[in-house]
Amino acid sequence: MLSRLFPAFEVHAFGISLTVYSGDVELNVGRYGITALWGDAAFASGLFIRSRDWERHYEWPF
């Protein structure tokens, strides 16, 4: 979704994916992922930790 709005830098190696946008960083390892949103994100900011079955959201500051 965000890759259509912002240019991104992506690295994929050994089942690990790192994507960096202008206000967001995503790290995915297998079925687990961490997304950090900051800045002027209109819909949310904070830390998202997710697995295939669940997702947790923590607002900034913790």
C-alpha positions in Angstrom: 0.0 0.0 0.0 2.6 2.6 1.0 4.9 1.6 -1.8 2.4 3.3 -4.2 2.6 6.6 -2.3 6.3 6.9 -1.4 9.5 5.8 -3.0 11.0 2.9 -1.0 14.3 1.2 -0.4 14.0 -2.6 -0.2 16.4 -5.3 0.7 15.6 -9.0 0.6 18.0 -11.7 1.7 17.8 -15.1 3.4 14.0 -14.8 4.1 14.4 -11.4 5.6 12.8 -8.3 4.1 13.6 -4.7 5.1 11.6 -1.9 3.5 12.2 1.8 4.3 9.7 4.5 3.3 9.8 8.2 4.2 7.9 7.7 7.5 7.8 4.0 8.0 10.2 1.0 8.4 9.1 -2.6 7.9 11.1 -5.7 8.9 9.6 -9.1 8.0 11.2 -12.4 9.0 9.2 -15.4 7.8 5.7 -15.0 9.3 6.7 -12.4 11.8 6.9 -8.6 11.2 7.6 -5.3 12.8 6.5 -2.0 11.4 7.4 1.4 12.9 5.4 4.5 11.8 6.3 8.0 12.8 6.1 11.6 11.5 3.0 12.8 9.8 1.3 9.4 9.2 -2.4 10.3 8.8 -3.8 7.0 9.9 -1.5 5.8 12.7 1.9 6.1 14.3 3.6 3.8 16.7 5.0 0.3 16.6 3.1 -2.7 15.1 4.3 -6.2 16.0 2.5 -8.9 14.0 2.5 -12.7 13.4 0.3 -14.6 11.1 -2.4 -14.9 13.7 -2.3 -11.6 15.7 -1.1 -8.0 15.7 -0.2 -5.7 18.5 -0.1 -1.9 18.3 1.9 0.4 20.7 1.5 4.2 20.4 4.5 6.6 20.6 5.8 7.3 23.2 5.7 3.9 24.9 
